[in-house]
Structure formats: C-alpha cells, structure tokens
C-alpha cells in the first residue's frame, strides 16, 4: 500500500516546503500616510470600501509610529452580516510586519450602533491579538463602525 508522502525505500516521510508572501494588489490614494486618529482611519477605510450594499470587513495595518503599511479586505458579507475570523484578520498583518491593526466594517443598513455580533467579533480579535504576543493594547485595536 502506498502512503502519500512516504518514501518506501528510505522509510521516511516527505513534507512540503512552502513559501508564504504578501502580494501588493494595487494602491489607493490617501491624504495622509498616518492613521494616528480614528477619523483619519475611518476616512481611509470609507474610501477603500466605497458605497456597497454588503458588509465589508477590513484591516488597516500600521507600523509602530502609525504610518500606514497597507489595507486588506478580510471578508465580504451580506446586507446585515460579515463573517470574520481572527486568523484571516492577522494573517496579512503578520506578513506585513505590522505593529498594530485597525479593524472596521461598514453597516449598509445605516445603523451605526455595534451589534452583539460586532462586539463578540471585536472581543475575539482583541483576545487573539493578545495571545499572539502583540499585547494588542486598546489604543492599537480600534473599533470603527459606520
């Protein structure tokens, strides 16, 4: 019987060697290269998301002095929900060597109040950031809803 990845003659397994890289898709124009205030971050994220009929969850990545590194669209949901997992939030941030992240999503309904699901997702992302050794102090993880 042949086992995938097992070399019968050498009696050893072979594992795949992967290269992981961050690929720049495009660039967006911004007025400031710093996201050092919630209003600046919200403006950048609004411009990135645009006018859409579905929830879009994004992660804005910054270095230790808050200059922007990049932005990543984590997920596109439905009219009233966006599926997000900390794994997908932190993957591009880790690859970009970000010191902090700003996460946000739009509310196409126009109701800017965070839903119970928004609060749970924010808590999970914050706890995951803390467990990754980043500390994720509240000033580095901003909740922005609109």
HELIX and SHEET records of a PDB file:
HELIX    1   1 UNK A   38  UNK A   49  1                                  12    
HELIX    2   2 UNK A   86  UNK A   95  1                                  10    
HELIX    3   3 UNK A  116  UNK A  131  1                                  16    
HELIX    4   4 UNK A  138  UNK A  140  5                                   3    
SHEET    1   A 2 UNK A   6  UNK A   7  0                                        
SHEET    2   A 2 UNK A  12  UNK A  13 -1                                        
SHEET    1   B 4 UNK A  68  UNK A  76  0                                        
SHEET    2   B 4 UNK A  56  UNK A  62 -1                                        
SHEET    3   B 4 UNK A 100  UNK A 105 -1                                        
SHEET    4   B 4 UNK A 141  UNK A 145  1                                        
END                                                                             
